[in-house]
Structure formats: structure tokens, C-alpha cells
């Protein structure tokens, strides 16, 4: 036999080709349909059913939706729409409602169906939820009779049947997610509340009730209805963010062209390091943006720059001497008229963009990005025309926004000059921070840098590290809160510039992740309140000025131990009070021998060997990878926690404190 011939246990033929029929494909590859089998995928099941009810509202037939979390983490969604058709489907020979819940790509949302506008254009939502549920019960009210059917993991034994009389119309779905599919099947009330509130804003006047009855002693619930639609949404976002608004009224723009309805609402605030966009297509949150968001941004850039130019022309005319040469006029004109960048124009904006169209093209079933190319020019025209008219009718607001844009550009230009000066200084000198203990390895797939709080801890880390692939950068002194500082202050900060130099990527508009010198960036701070503050300040800096580091998974938090538990030569390191108590019990034994417990107040208390063994050794350490599922939500949380306003921060902490574990005060 030739040495290159491969030997297998059997022949590879037609019999080896699998065909997954019905809903088998969904259960085999659930991630293709709901993104993941973690918490986001679990909650996605609820969104799919609610989206069907929202589509009834868009069609003008539904005014109220009830969402309940029942004991046992069972979900119930009911609406007062028309109800799914229950008649016999001419092709399938079963109830049309059964077809919707058992056959992929079946529904009333394709061309010529029952909906002009819908988010669920793939026709897989209801059937996917059914396939991934341990059981699902469907009730349809047609104004005369109640139709009922039960499914188990997508299958059914009985056809849809009539179980009673009614004078109401609508649909009720009750389901329990399949524990063999999902990592856990516990729903978050807060996560569902965020989504339901979002839908209530996007559908002004629609009532959405959310109730959590899992704990009979602590039933939670909220009724959500916002007559102002996305105007109310922007006002709510501004209130939650806590920043002062720059102009009193939310700017609202709307129009219809080529069967595409466009709504945009925005308002500027004083939170100058933020840019918050929330975009939607047929009520689906497009977290990755798309053509509608691009059209809005381009229109905003054009209109603001048009007014900036007019403002600069006016300023130049007032400054220009009476007698001058034509050549000098041209020089002044070139000097005065500066185009404002899109980033500067969008600084401190809070905006919501919503489009509705007959046929959405989303990237993937989870609908993260709108791809319809025809949407961009429509949004651009409607927004640019109406915003121009709005500015002409509201010159005071226009002046505020134009002045803010000019000041923002000036700050960015100053920051850029500061960065260029630092770059030149680095080129003339060594280029890397003096306190950086670099590693020898150059392959970023292996390298990691520990950003360590304090010189003493940095000394231990330098001695304990593996210098082949681990670099150490100690930080000292009070770090800048970038949430309260303009870009030029950040670029010139002596505490942050060593981090920028060491990473090599630049920051802000000059950020280039291809120049990153280390594959892992590990923040290592004391396991106390001060250490948590240092970590938060650094994460705020990365989020605001080097966001791709977080988005692409390069940022980690080291987890140093809280306690050293020892008896003679037996040593255990505990990372929680519970682990400490377990080690005390283990080492004391039946005779209750004396056990020494040392509480580490800082990294500097550990010698190099201990720091390596507990926190830096890849074989034994524990680290938390910093991720970001929703940039808009993360943006708001950073603004609340690190901004100037005390009241929103207090409200956030009071609301979320009960979810925090291992609080060290």
C-alpha cells in the first residue's frame, strides 16, 4: 500500500449523508437560529414570541401584550391581536397554526402574506421556540372559539382542537425551555424588562405588561406604555444617563419614501466622551447598526457641516479688515473654513433611529445588522431635508449644536497634536515606558502584559513572572477618570500614556489594533475597594478610547486570592469566604488543629513565588475575560457609574446591589 493512502474503518458513501428533517436541524444546531445556548439565546426565545405579537401591533390589530414569568421559569405571552389562523392549510392538510409552529420558514410574513411590515421575515421564530422547548402550549382566540394544541420538543400527538367558547381575539403561548439544550433555564426579569421597555418605546401607545410571579412573596411587574414613542425613549435614555441636556427639546424627524418609514430622534448632552446610538429595523434592535444608521450619520454630518460653514463664514466676515487683497482673502478663507469630523459631530449625542420596511435583510437570524442598500439613501434624504428645515426654524438649537461641534473638533485637534508630540518624543527616545519590564517573545498570540497597581506589587510581579512571554507595567498614583475628561486631557495624562505606549496601538481615532504588542492585557489590582476602583478606571479608559481591545477579547482581570490558609507546610489559597472556610475545615481535621489564616490586603503582601503560583501561572491561575454583548448598554452603565451625576449612580447601585456577590467593604 502507498504510504500516502489513508486507512479508514469504512467507506464514505451516500449512506453517510445525514438529512435532518423538520425541526431536527434546530435542535442539532440551535446556535444557528438563536445565537447561543447561553442566557442570550434563552431570552431570545421570549423575544421571538413577543415579536410576533408586536407584528400584530404594527399591522394595527393589537393594543396590549402580556408577558409573564411563571413559577418553574415558564414563559407565557398573550396578545389581543387577530389570533393565528386556525383553518386547515390547503397544502399541509393541518391547522395553519400548527404549520407556523412546526415547519421552518412558514408564516404570514412573506410576500402577499398578512403583514406589510414585520421583523420576523425569516418565518422561523415560532417553530424554533417550539423546537427548543421541553413543551409548548398554544391557545388561539378567534372571537368565537378557543383553539388549543400542545407540543413536546416540537412534536405533537393531537391535532389542534376546540376547548371552549370566547368573544375575544388573540393568541396565548406558554412554553418551558428545554434544559437539555440550554446551559441554564433561569430567566432574568431585568433583561426581559429592558427588552419590553424598548418595544413599548418603539410602538408608541402600545401597552406591554411584564409580570414575574416566580416568588409569591415578591411578585414583580411593570406596565409600559409611552405615547411619545421614540421621543420618550430619548428622554428616558438622557434621564438614565444622568447628563445635562444641551438643548431643551428632543429633535424628532420622520418621513415616508418608497414604502420605507423613517423615524429619528436625538438630543445632545454634556457627557462629551459618549456617542449613543440605538437603531432598529421593524422593531428589531440592530445592535451592529447597518444601512439605516449609516444614512442617519451621513445626513447629520452634512447638515451640521453646512451650518458650521455658514457660522465660520459669518465669523470670518466679522473679523476681516475692510481693506485687504484678494490673495489675503483666499488665505483667510482656507484658514477659517474647517470641516468637522463625524466623530466630533456625534460626540455627546443620544439618538434613536427606527425604520420600517416591507422586506428586511438582516445579517443572520439574530438580526444584528440591517443590510438593505435601498434604506441608506432614503434615510439620508429624509433626515438631511428635515434637519435642515428644523435648524432654520430653531436657530438657537442649531447654534448650540454647531458650537458644540466646533469645540469638540478643537479639543480633538489639540489631543491629536498632543499625541503627535508624544509620538515624536517616543521616536527620539526609547519609545517604551521606563517602568515597563518587557518580555522576549514577539508573537502576540503568546504575549501578555500585566498592568499592576503599585510599585511594590509590580516588583513582586517582575520577579515572579515568566519573562519569556509576560511583561509587567506598574502604575502608581491617582488615575484619571476619562468619563469626566476631554480627549486632550486624556492624551496628555502621565498615568495613562505609559499604558498607551506599552500597548502600541494609539488611542481614539488613531487606534490601530494591528499594532497591539500583547495578545492579553491583564489588569491586576488588589482584591479590595481601591483595587476595584483602579480596575473600573482602566476599563472605562479602554471602553472609551480603545474599545476594540474589549470587543475582540484582549482584556482580562486577574483574580488574586483573598486568603492564605495554612497548617505547617500545607498551604491553600482561597478566593472567597466560602472557599476559606472549606480549607479551614479540611486542614484542621478531626482534631481541630490550629490553622493559620492570612487575609491579603494587597498584592504587595505576596512574595514573587506566591504571586506566580496563585495569579500568574497559566496552568493554575483564574482570570476573567472582559466581554461586551451590548455596546449601548455598556455605554450607559459607564456614564452612570463614572459620570458627574450622583442621583443616577445611587439609583443604579440601589437597584443592582442585590445582584452583587463578594462585595468587599
C-alpha positions in Angstrom: 0.0 0.0 0.0 1.2 3.5 -0.8 2.4 5.4 2.3 0.1 8.3 1.4 -3.0 6.2 1.3 -5.4 6.8 4.2 -6.9 3.9 6.0 -10.5 4.3 7.4 -12.9 2.0 9.2 -15.5 2.2 6.4 -16.2 3.5 3.0 -17.6 7.1 2.7 -20.8 6.9 0.6 -24.3 8.2 0.1 -25.5 6.4 3.3 -23.2 8.7 5.3 -25.0 11.8 4.3 -27.5 12.9 7.0 -30.7 14.7 6.3 -32.2 16.5 9.2 -35.9 16.7 8.8 -38.5 19.1 10.3 -37.2 20.7 13.5 -34.3 18.3 14.0 -31.9 20.8 12.5 -32.9 23.4 15.1 -32.2 21.0 18.0 -29.0 19.8 16.4 -27.6 23.3 15.7 -29.6 25.8 17.9 -26.8 28.4 17.7 -27.6 29.0 14.1 -31.1 30.2 15.0 -30.8 31.9 18.4 -27.1 32.8 18.5 -26.2 30.7 21.6 -27.5 28.3 24.2 -26.5 30.6 27.0 -28.5 33.4 28.6 -28.8 35.5 25.4 -30.2 32.5 23.4 -32.6 31.6 26.2 -34.1 35.1 26.3 -34.1 35.2 22.5 -37.0 32.6 22.7 -39.1 35.2 24.5 -38.2 37.9 22.0 -39.3 35.7 19.1 -42.8 35.2 20.5 -43.2 38.8 21.6 -42.0 39.9 18.2 -44.9 38.0 16.6 -47.3 39.9 18.9 -45.5 43.2 18.0 -46.1 42.4 14.3 -49.8 42.3 15.1 -49.5 45.8 16.7 -47.6 47.1 13.6 -50.5 45.8 11.5 -52.9 47.8 13.6 -54.7 44.9 15.3 -53.0 44.5 18.7 -53.1 47.1 21.5 -51.9 45.1 24.5 -49.3 42.3 25.2 -48.9 40.5 28.5 -45.6 38.7 29.3 -45.4 36.5 32.4 -42.6 34.6 34.0 -44.4 31.8 35.9 -43.0 29.5 38.6 -40.6 27.0 37.1 -39.3 29.6 34.6 -42.2 29.0 32.3 -43.0 31.9 29.9 -46.5 33.0 28.9 -47.1 35.6 26.2 -50.6 36.7 25.2 -51.9 39.4 23.0 -55.2 40.8 21.8 -54.5 40.7 18.1 -56.3 38.7 15.4 -55.1 35.3 16.5 -53.1 32.9 14.3 -55.3 31.4 11.6 -56.6 28.0 12.6 -58.2 26.8 9.4 -56.8 23.8 7.5 -53.8 24.7 5.4 -54.5 23.8 1.8 -51.1 22.2 1.1 -50.2 20.7 4.5 -53.6 19.4 5.4 -53.3 20.5 9.1 -54.2 23.7 11.0 -52.4 26.8 9.8 -51.4 27.5 13.4 -49.8 24.0 13.6 -47.9 24.8 10.4 -46.5 28.0 11.9 -45.2 26.2 15.0 -43.8 23.0 13.3 -42.4 24.0 9.9 -39.4 26.2 9.3 -39.9 29.2 7.1 -43.7 29.1 7.4 -45.7 32.2 8.3 -47.8 35.2 7.2 -44.8 37.5 6.8 -43.6 36.7 3.2 -44.8 38.5 0.1 -48.6 38.6 -0.1 -49.0 37.5 3.5 -50.9 39.0 6.3 -48.2 41.6 7.2 -47.0 44.7 5.3 -44.2 45.3 7.9 -42.6 42.6 10.1 -39.4 41.9 12.0 -39.8 38.1 11.6 -39.3 37.8 7.9 -37.4 34.5 8.1 -40.5 32.7 9.3 -38.6 30.6 11.8 -39.3 32.3 15.2 -42.3 30.3 16.4 -41.1 27.0 15.1 -37.6 27.5 16.6 -39.1 28.3 20.1 -41.3 25.2 19.8 -38.3 23.0 18.8 -36.2 24.2 21.7 -38.9 23.9 24.4 -39.5 20.9 26.6 -43.2 21.6 26.0 -45.2 24.4 24.4 -49.0 25.1 24.7 -50.7 27.3 22.1 -54.2 28.9 22.5 -55.8 30.9 19.8 -58.9 33.0 20.3 -60.9 33.8 17.1 -63.8 35.7 18.7 -65.9 32.6 18.8 -63.9 29.6 20.0 -60.7 28.8 21.9 -58.4 26.5 19.9 -55.7 24.6 21.7 -52.7 22.4 20.9 -49.7 21.1 22.9 -46.3 20.2 21.6 -43.3 18.4 23.2 -39.9 19.3 21.8 -41.6 20.4 18.6 -43.7 17.3 18.1 -47.4 16.8 18.8 -49.7 13.8 19.3 -53.1 15.5 18.8 -54.2 18.0 16.2 -55.5 21.4 17.2 -58.8 21.2 19.0 -61.6 23.5 20.3 -61.7 23.6 24.1 -64.2 26.4 24.7 -66.1 29.5 23.7 -64.8 33.1 23.7 -65.7 36.6 22.5 -62.0 37.7 22.5 -59.4 37.5 19.8 -55.7 37.0 20.1 -53.0 34.4 20.8 -51.5 32.9 24.0 -48.3 30.9 24.1 -46.9 29.2 27.1 -43.6 27.3 27.0 -40.8 25.8 29.1 -37.3 25.9 27.6 -35.6 22.6 27.2 -33.0 22.0 29.9 -31.1 19.5 27.6 -30.5 22.3 25.1 -29.7 25.4 27.3 -26.9 25.7 29.9 -29.5 27.1 32.3 -33.2 27.9 32.1 -33.5 30.7 34.5 -34.9 34.0 33.1 -33.7 37.4 34.1 -36.6 39.8 34.9 -34.3 42.8 34.3 -33.2 41.5 30.9 -36.8 41.0 29.8 -37.8 44.3 31.3 -35.2 46.1 29.2 -36.5 44.5 26.0 -40.2 45.1 26.8 -39.5 48.7 27.6 -37.6 49.1 24.3 -40.6 47.7 22.4 -43.0 49.9 24.2 -41.0 53.0 23.2 -40.8 51.9 19.6 -44.5 51.3 19.4 -46.0 54.5 20.9 -49.3 53.8 22.7 -48.9 50.0 22.8 -49.3 48.6 26.3 -46.9 45.9 27.4 -47.3 44.3 30.8 -44.4 42.3 32.3 -45.0 40.2 35.5 -42.7 37.9 37.4 -44.6 35.5 39.7 -41.8 33.0 40.5 -41.6 34.3 44.1 -45.1 34.6 45.5 -43.7 36.8 48.3 -42.0 39.2 45.9 -44.1 39.5 42.7 -42.6 42.0 40.3 -44.3 43.7 37.5 -44.4 46.8 35.3 -46.9 48.2 32.8 -45.2 50.0 30.0 -46.8 52.5 27.6 -45.2 55.6 26.0 -47.4 57.8 23.9 -44.3 59.8 22.9 -42.7 56.9 21.1 -39.0 57.3 20.4 -39.1 60.9 21.7 -39.9 59.4 25.1 -37.2 56.9 24.5 -34.5 59.6 24.1 -35.8 61.5 27.1 -35.6 58.3 29.2 -32.1 57.5 28.0 -31.0 61.0 28.9 -32.5 60.6 32.4 -30.9 57.3 32.9 -27.5 58.6 31.8 -27.8 61.5 34.2 -26.0 64.1 32.0 -27.4 67.6 31.5 -29.0 68.2 28.1 -27.6 70.9 25.8 -30.9 71.9 24.3 -34.4 71.6 25.8 -36.3 69.7 23.1 -35.6 66.3 21.6 -35.2 66.7 17.8 -37.7 64.4 16.0 -37.6 63.7 12.3 -39.9 61.4 10.3 -41.0 60.7 6.8 -42.0 58.0 4.3 -40.4 57.3 0.9 -40.6 54.2 -1.3 -42.7 52.3 1.3 -39.9 52.9 3.9 -40.9 54.7 7.1 -38.2 56.6 8.9 -38.2 57.9 12.4 -35.2 59.6 14.1 -35.0 61.3 17.5 -31.9 62.8 19.1 -30.6 65.2 21.8 -27.2 66.3 22.8 -25.9 66.3 26.4 -22.8 67.3 28.4 -21.4 63.8 28.5 -18.7 64.6 26.0 -16.9 61.2 25.8 -20.0 59.3 24.7 -21.8 58.6 21.5 -25.0 56.6 22.0 -26.9 55.2 19.0 -29.8 52.8 19.2 -31.0 51.7 15.8 -34.0 49.5 14.9 -35.5 47.9 11.8 -39.1 46.7 12.0 -38.7 47.0 15.8 -35.7 44.6 15.8 -32.7 46.1 17.7 -29.8 46.2 15.2 -27.0 46.3 17.7 -24.4 46.3 14.9 -26.0 49.1 13.0 -26.5 48.9 9.3 -27.6 51.0 6.3 -30.2 53.0 8.3 -27.6 54.1 10.8 -25.1 55.0 8.1 -27.7 57.1 6.3 -28.5 59.0 9.5 -24.9 59.6 10.4 -24.0 60.9 6.9 -27.1 63.2 6.9 -26.2 64.6 10.3 -22.6 65.2 9.2 -23.7 67.0 6.0 -26.3 69.3 7.7 -24.1 70.2 10.7 -21.1 70.9 8.5 -23.3 73.1 6.2 -24.3 75.2 9.2 -20.7 75.1 10.6 -19.5 76.6 7.3 -22.2 79.3 7.4 -21.2 80.1 11.0 -17.5 80.2 10.1 -18.2 82.5 7.1 -20.1 84.8 9.4 -17.3 84.8 11.9 -14.7 85.4 9.2 -16.7 88.3 7.7 -16.8 90.0 11.1 -13.1 89.6 11.6 -11.9 90.6 8.1 -10.3 94.0 7.8 -12.0 96.5 5.4 -9.0 96.9 3.1 -7.2 93.7 2.1 -6.0 92.0 -1.0 -7.8 89.2 -2.9 -4.8 86.9 -2.2 -5.1 87.6 1.6 -8.9 86.9 1.4 -8.2 83.4 -0.1 -5.6 82.7 2.6 -8.1 83.7 5.3 -10.8 81.5 3.7 -8.5 78.5 3.7 -7.5 79.1 7.2 -11.0 79.7 8.6 -13.2 77.0 7.0 -12.5 73.7 8.8 -14.7 70.7 8.2 -15.9 69.0 11.4 -15.3 65.2 11.6 -18.2 62.8 12.1 -16.8 61.8 15.5 -16.8 65.4 16.7 -20.3 66.0 15.5 -21.6 62.8 17.2 -19.9 63.5 20.5 -22.4 63.5 23.3 -25.4 62.6 21.2 -28.2 60.3 22.3 -30.0 59.1 19.2 -32.7 56.5 18.3 -33.2 55.6 14.7 -36.1 53.4 13.6 -37.1 52.3 10.1 -40.0 50.1 8.9 -39.9 48.5 5.5 -41.6 45.6 3.7 -38.6 43.3 3.3 -35.8 43.5 5.8 -32.4 41.9 5.0 -30.7 41.1 8.3 -27.3 39.5 8.8 -28.2 36.2 10.4 -31.3 35.1 12.2 -30.3 37.1 15.3 -30.7 40.2 13.2 -27.7 42.2 14.4 -27.2 44.4 11.3 -29.5 45.8 8.6 -28.2 45.2 5.1 -30.9 46.7 2.8 -28.9 49.1 0.5 -32.0 51.0 -0.6 -32.6 52.2 3.0 -29.4 54.3 3.3 -30.4 57.0 0.6 -34.0 57.2 1.9 -32.8 57.8 5.5 -30.2 60.3 4.3 -32.7 62.3 2.3 -35.4 62.4 4.9 -33.0 63.3 7.8 -31.0 65.9 5.8 -34.1 67.7 4.5 -36.0 67.7 7.7 -33.0 68.5 9.9 -32.0 71.5 7.7 -35.6 72.8 8.0 -35.5 72.2 11.8 -32.3 74.2 12.2 -33.7 77.0 10.1 -36.8 77.1 12.3 -34.8 76.7 15.6 -31.7 78.8 15.2 -30.9 78.8 18.9 -30.7 75.0 19.0 -28.7 74.9 15.7 -26.2 77.4 17.2 -25.8 75.2 20.4 -25.1 72.1 18.3 -22.8 73.9 15.9 -20.8 75.5 18.7 -20.5 72.1 20.5 -19.2 70.5 17.3 -16.6 73.2 16.7 -15.4 73.0 20.3 -15.3 69.2 20.1 -13.2 69.4 16.9 -10.9 71.9 18.6 -10.4 69.5 21.6 -9.8 66.6 19.2 -7.3 68.6 17.2 -5.5 69.6 20.5 -5.5 65.9 21.5 -4.1 64.9 18.1 -1.3 67.4 18.4 -0.5 66.1 21.9 -0.4 62.6 20.6 1.9 63.6 17.7 4.2 65.4 20.1 4.3 62.2 22.3 5.0 60.1 19.2 7.8 62.4 18.2 9.2 62.2 21.7 8.9 58.5 21.7 10.7 58.3 18.4 13.6 60.4 19.7 13.9 58.3 22.9 13.4 54.7 23.8 9.7 54.6 22.8 8.5 52.4 25.6 7.7 53.4 29.2 10.7 53.4 31.6 9.0 51.2 34.2 7.9 48.6 31.6 9.6 45.2 32.2 9.1 43.8 28.7 9.1 40.2 27.6 11.3 38.5 25.0 8.6 36.8 22.9 7.3 38.9 20.0 4.4 36.6 18.9 1.2 38.3 20.1 -0.6 35.0 20.2 1.6 34.2 23.3 2.5 37.5 24.9 0.6 39.1 27.8 1.1 42.3 29.8 0.1 42.7 33.4 -0.9 46.2 34.3 -0.2 46.2 38.0 -1.4 48.6 40.8 1.6 50.0 42.8 5.4 49.7 42.6 5.7 47.1 45.3 3.3 44.7 43.6 5.0 45.5 40.3 8.3 44.5 41.9 6.9 41.1 43.0 5.3 40.6 39.6 8.5 41.3 37.8 10.4 38.8 39.9 7.7 36.1 39.8 6.8 36.3 36.1 7.9 34.2 33.2 9.9 36.9 31.4 9.7 35.0 28.1 6.1 36.0 27.4 4.9 38.1 30.4 5.5 41.8 30.5 4.9 43.9 33.7 3.8 47.6 33.7 3.3 49.1 37.3 1.0 52.0 37.7 1.1 54.4 40.6 -0.8 57.4 41.9 -4.3 58.5 41.2 -5.6 57.6 37.8 -7.6 59.9 35.6 -11.4 59.3 35.2 -11.7 59.7 31.5 -15.5 59.8 31.7 -15.1 63.3 33.1 -12.3 64.5 30.9 -12.0 65.7 27.3 -9.8 63.9 24.8 -6.9 66.4 25.1 -6.6 65.8 28.8 -6.6 62.1 28.3 -3.8 62.2 25.7 -1.6 64.3 28.0 -2.2 62.3 31.2 1.1 60.9 32.6 -0.7 57.9 34.2 -2.3 56.7 31.0 0.4 57.5 28.5 2.6 54.6 29.7 -0.3 52.2 29.0 -0.7 53.7 25.5 3.0 53.5 24.8 3.3 49.9 26.1 0.3 48.6 24.0 1.5 50.4 20.9 -2.0 50.8 19.3 -2.6 54.6 19.8 -5.9 55.7 21.0 -9.2 57.3 19.9 -9.3 58.0 16.1 -5.7 56.9 15.8 -6.3 53.4 17.3 -4.9 50.6 15.2 -5.3 47.1 16.7 -2.9 45.6 14.2 -0.1 47.3 16.2 -1.1 45.7 19.5 2.1 44.3 21.1 0.4 41.8 23.5 -2.3 39.3 23.0 -3.6 39.5 26.5 -3.9 42.7 28.6 -4.3 41.7 32.2 -5.4 44.2 34.9 -4.0 43.1 38.2 -5.1 45.1 41.3 -5.7 44.5 44.9 -8.8 42.5 45.9 -10.4 45.4 47.8 -12.4 48.6 47.1 -9.4 50.6 45.9 -8.4 47.8 43.6 -11.9 47.6 42.2 -11.8 51.4 41.5 -8.5 51.0 39.6 -9.9 48.2 37.5 -13.0 50.3 36.7 -11.0 53.4 35.8 -8.9 51.3 33.4 -11.9 49.6 31.9 -13.5 53.0 31.4 -10.4 54.2 29.6 -10.3 51.0 27.3 -14.0 51.3 26.6 -13.9 55.0 25.6 -10.6 55.2 23.8 -9.5 51.7 22.9 -12.8 49.8 22.6 -11.7 47.1 20.1 -9.5 45.7 22.8 -12.6 44.7 24.7 -14.7 43.9 21.6 -12.0 41.4 20.4 -11.4 39.8 23.8 -7.9 41.1 24.7 -8.7 42.5 28.1 -8.7 40.3 31.3 -9.0 40.8 35.0 -6.6 38.9 37.2 -8.1 37.1 40.2 -5.6 37.2 43.1 -6.6 35.2 46.2 -8.2 36.8 49.2 -6.8 34.4 51.8 -3.8 32.1 52.6 -4.9 29.1 54.7 -2.0 27.1 56.1 -1.1 24.4 58.6 2.5 23.7 58.7 3.7 23.0 55.2 0.2 22.5 53.9 -1.0 25.7 52.1 -4.2 26.6 50.4 -5.2 29.8 48.7 -8.9 30.8 48.9 -10.7 33.2 46.5 -13.9 33.6 48.6 -15.1 33.4 52.2 -16.7 30.0 51.4 -13.5 28.6 50.0 -11.6 29.9 53.0 -14.0 28.1 55.4 -13.8 24.9 53.4 -10.0 24.9 53.6 -10.0 25.7 57.3 -12.2 22.7 57.9 -10.1 20.5 55.6 -6.7 21.4 57.2 -7.9 21.4 60.8 -9.1 17.8 60.5 -11.0 15.8 63.1 -8.7 17.0 65.9 -9.4 20.7 65.2 -5.7 21.5 64.8 -4.8 25.2 64.7 -4.9 26.7 61.2 -3.3 30.0 60.2 -5.4 32.3 58.0 -3.8 35.3 56.4 -6.0 37.9 54.7 -4.3 39.5 51.7 -5.0 43.2 51.8 -2.8 43.9 48.7 -0.7 42.2 46.0 2.4 43.6 47.7 1.9 41.2 50.6 2.6 38.3 48.4 6.2 37.2 47.6 7.1 36.6 43.9 6.6 32.8 44.2 3.1 33.2 45.7 2.1 35.7 43.1 3.2 33.4 40.3 1.6 30.4 41.8 -1.8 32.0 42.5 -2.3 34.7 39.9 0.2 34.5 37.0 0.9 30.8 36.3 -1.2 29.9 33.2 -1.5 26.3 34.5 -3.2 27.4 37.8 -4.4 31.0 37.6 -8.0 32.1 37.2 -8.8 35.2 35.1 -12.0 36.9 33.9 -12.2 37.8 30.3 -13.9 41.2 29.8 -16.6 41.0 27.1 -19.3 43.3 25.8 -22.6 42.0 24.5 -24.4 45.3 24.1 -22.3 48.4 23.5 -25.2 50.8 24.1 -26.0 49.3 27.4 -22.3 49.3 28.4 -22.0 52.9 27.3 -24.9 53.9 29.6 -23.5 52.0 32.6 -20.1 53.6 32.3 -21.8 57.0 32.0 -23.9 56.4 35.1 -21.1 54.9 37.3 -18.3 57.2 36.3 -20.1 60.4 35.4 -20.7 63.6 37.4 -24.3 63.0 38.4 -24.8 61.4 41.8 -28.5 60.6 41.7 -28.5 58.2 38.7 -25.5 56.4 40.2 -27.3 56.0 43.5 -30.4 54.6 41.8 -28.3 52.2 39.8 -26.4 50.9 42.8 -29.6 50.5 44.9 -31.3 48.6 42.1 -28.4 46.3 41.3 -26.7 45.8 44.7 -28.7 42.7 45.4 -27.1 41.0 42.4 -23.5 41.6 43.5 -21.5 38.9 45.1 -18.3 39.1 47.1 -18.7 42.7 48.0 -15.6 43.8 49.9 -16.1 46.9 52.0 
